[in-house]
Amino acid sequence: MAMNRLALEVNQLSYTFSNGTVAIRDISFSVTEGEKLMIIGPNGAGKSTLLLHINGLLRGKGEVKIFGEPITKKNLKKIRTKVGLVFQNPDDQLFMPKVLDDVAFGLFDRVTAREEIEAKVRKILKDLGIEHLAGKSQHQLSLGEKRKVSLATVLVLEPEILVLDEPTSGLDPGSRRWLINYLKETSRTIVVATHDLDLAWEIGQRMIIMDRGEIVARGGREEILGNKDLLEQHNLEIPLLYLLEKIGARS
């Protein structure tokens, strides 16, 4: 059976902010095509900074490869067709007068026929169950609706790698469950930075713990999320779903 190709490779990546603060330090890891990787860790661990390197919004020392191709200034446009980044704050992603305009915006660089653009936008809105939001403006949306629209602006471009920063932050239970189910079912390569360890338990196949800009642990789902001592060392707690599954297995 053929091995899946590497979707993402990060090699000895470091990044220092202009004020001298080291955000990430000598990080290396890879993600196989179709894999779901969860990056967890306390506030200030460098998770968001790392994600911004995956589609070239930040450029540090070291190397980031997308499907074997190093990110450079010359190929940024191509890389961003393959990597879709959904920001933690949807207000950073949405800027057009109406939802329909936001979702269509990225297509204008790639599709010339207005009919094709409209068809793609309508399809993704329908797929995400938010057709009724098409004519609304940002200030008319709830946080959960904004998150779905932000996801739509990325998915309409059909990226091969989906990168999400704290995707469940501030969501009501219904919106959170919708997102988890979506991520479970998609065949895309997924990289998520999150404090939501129940999300990580449900979605993730492999875990990385970051702290103070470094990778301090990596491993399988149970190996990391079932290790109470390891999690507590980095201000994290065993996810409730893990404990409930263990209790259920014993009964």
C-alpha positions in Angstrom: 0.0 0.0 0.0 1.4 3.4 -1.0 2.3 5.8 1.8 0.5 9.1 1.9 2.7 12.1 1.0 3.8 14.7 3.4 1.4 17.7 3.4 3.4 19.9 5.7 7.0 19.9 6.9 8.4 22.3 9.4 12.2 22.2 9.8 14.1 24.0 12.6 11.7 27.0 12.5 12.4 29.9 14.8 10.7 33.3 15.0 11.6 36.4 17.1 9.3 39.5 17.3 10.7 42.9 16.6 10.8 43.7 20.4 13.2 40.7 20.9 10.6 38.3 22.3 11.3 34.7 21.0 8.0 33.3 19.9 9.0 29.9 18.6 12.4 28.2 18.9 13.8 25.5 16.7 10.5 23.7 15.9 10.4 20.6 13.6 7.5 18.3 12.7 5.6 17.0 9.7 2.0 16.2 8.9 0.9 13.5 6.5 -1.7 14.1 3.9 -5.2 13.5 5.4 -3.9 13.6 9.0 -5.5 15.6 11.7 -2.9 17.2 14.0 -3.7 19.1 17.2 -1.3 21.7 18.6 -2.0 22.3 22.3 -0.4 24.3 25.0 -0.9 27.2 27.4 -1.3 30.9 26.5 1.8 32.4 25.1 3.2 29.0 23.9 3.6 30.3 20.3 0.8 28.2 18.7 -0.7 31.1 16.8 2.7 32.4 15.6 3.5 28.9 14.3 0.2 28.7 12.4 0.9 32.1 10.7 4.1 30.5 9.2 2.2 27.6 7.5 0.7 29.9 4.8 3.6 32.4 4.8 2.0 35.3 6.7 5.1 35.2 8.9 8.6 34.1 7.8 11.1 33.0 10.4 14.4 31.3 10.3 14.2 27.7 9.2 12.0 26.1 6.5 8.3 25.3 5.9 7.4 23.0 3.1 3.9 22.5 1.6 3.7 19.2 -0.3 7.5 19.2 -0.6 7.7 22.8 -1.8 9.5 25.3 0.4 7.5 28.6 1.1 9.3 31.5 -0.6 8.3 35.0 -1.5 7.9 33.9 -5.1 5.4 31.1 -4.5 3.3 32.6 -1.7 0.2 32.9 -4.0 0.5 29.3 -5.0 1.0 28.1 -1.4 -2.1 30.0 -0.3 -4.2 28.1 -2.8 -3.2 24.9 -0.9 -3.3 26.2 2.7 -6.5 27.8 4.1 -6.0 29.6 7.4 -9.0 30.4 9.6 -8.1 33.1 12.2 -9.0 32.9 15.9 -10.9 36.1 15.6 -13.4 36.1 12.7 -13.4 39.9 12.6 -9.8 39.6 11.3 -11.1 37.5 8.4 -14.4 39.3 7.5 -14.2 42.8 6.0 -16.7 43.0 3.1 -20.2 44.7 3.4 -22.1 41.4 3.2 -21.5 37.7 3.9 -21.9 36.9 0.2 -19.1 39.4 -0.7 -16.7 38.0 1.9 -17.1 34.4 0.7 -16.7 35.4 -2.9 -13.8 37.7 -2.4 -11.0 35.2 -2.7 -12.4 33.7 -5.9 -12.0 36.8 -8.0 -8.3 36.0 -8.4 -9.0 32.5 -9.6 -12.3 32.5 -11.4 -13.3 34.9 -14.1 -16.9 33.9 -14.8 -19.3 35.6 -12.3 -21.8 32.8 -12.7 -19.2 30.3 -11.6 -18.2 32.4 -8.6 -21.9 32.7 -7.5 -22.4 29.0 -7.9 -19.4 28.2 -5.8 -20.4 30.6 -3.1 -24.0 29.4 -2.9 -22.8 25.8 -2.7 -20.4 26.4 0.2 -23.0 28.4 2.1 -25.5 25.6 1.5 -23.0 22.9 2.6 -22.4 24.9 5.9 -26.1 25.5 6.4 -25.7 29.3 6.3 -27.5 30.2 3.0 -29.8 32.5 5.0 -26.9 34.7 6.1 -25.8 35.6 2.5 -27.3 39.1 2.5 -26.4 39.9 6.1 -23.5 42.2 7.3 -21.0 41.3 10.0 -22.6 43.2 12.8 -25.8 41.2 12.3 -24.1 37.9 12.9 -23.5 36.0 16.2 -20.0 34.7 17.0 -20.9 31.2 15.9 -22.3 32.5 12.6 -19.1 34.6 12.0 -17.0 31.5 12.6 -19.0 29.6 10.0 -18.7 32.4 7.5 -14.9 32.6 8.2 -14.7 28.9 7.5 -16.8 29.4 4.3 -14.3 32.1 3.0 -11.6 29.5 3.2 -13.3 26.3 2.1 -14.8 28.0 -1.0 -11.2 28.1 -2.2 -10.9 24.3 -1.8 -7.5 24.3 0.1 -5.8 20.9 0.6 -4.7 21.9 4.1 -7.1 23.5 6.6 -5.4 25.4 9.5 -7.6 26.6 12.4 -6.6 28.8 15.4 -8.8 28.2 18.5 -11.8 27.3 16.3 -14.3 26.6 19.2 -13.4 29.7 21.3 -16.6 31.4 22.3 -19.0 29.1 20.5 -22.3 28.0 21.9 -22.7 24.2 22.3 -24.7 23.8 19.0 -22.1 25.7 16.9 -19.3 23.9 18.6 -20.8 20.5 17.9 -21.5 21.4 14.3 -17.8 22.4 13.8 -16.5 19.2 15.5 -18.7 17.0 13.3 -17.6 18.9 10.2 -13.9 18.4 11.1 -14.5 14.7 11.9 -16.0 14.1 8.5 -13.7 16.1 6.3 -10.9 14.2 4.5 -8.7 17.3 4.3 -5.4 17.6 6.1 -6.2 19.5 9.4 -3.9 21.4 11.7 -5.6 22.9 14.7 -4.2 25.0 17.6 -6.5 24.8 20.6 -7.1 25.0 24.3 -10.2 22.8 23.8 -8.8 19.4 24.7 -12.2 17.7 24.3 -12.1 18.9 20.7 -8.5 17.6 20.4 -9.6 14.2 21.8 -12.5 13.9 19.4 -10.7 15.2 16.3 -7.0 14.6 16.7 -5.0 11.7 15.5 -1.7 13.1 16.8 -0.8 15.7 19.4 1.9 18.3 19.9 2.3 20.2 23.1 4.0 23.6 22.8 5.2 25.7 25.7 7.3 28.8 25.7 7.9 28.6 22.0 9.1 25.0 21.9 7.7 21.5 21.3 7.8 19.8 24.7 6.0 16.6 23.8 4.4 14.8 20.9 2.6 11.6 20.4 -0.7 9.8 19.8 -4.0 10.9 21.2 -4.1 8.8 24.3 -0.4 9.0 24.9 -0.6 12.8 25.3 -4.2 13.5 26.5 -4.2 10.6 28.9 -1.0 11.7 30.7 -2.2 13.8 33.7 1.3 14.6 34.9 2.5 15.8 31.5 -0.6 18.0 30.9 -0.4 19.6 34.4 3.2 20.5 33.9 2.0 22.7 31.0 -1.1 24.1 32.6 -3.5 21.7 30.8 -6.0 19.2 32.1 -7.1 15.7 31.0 -10.1 16.2 28.7 -13.5 15.2 30.2 -14.3 13.0 27.3 -11.2 10.9 27.9 -12.2 10.4 31.5 -15.8 9.5 30.5 -14.7 7.0 28.0 -12.4 5.3 30.5 -15.3 5.2 33.1 -17.5 3.7 30.4 -14.9 1.1 29.4 -14.7 -0.1 33.1 -18.5 -0.4 33.7 
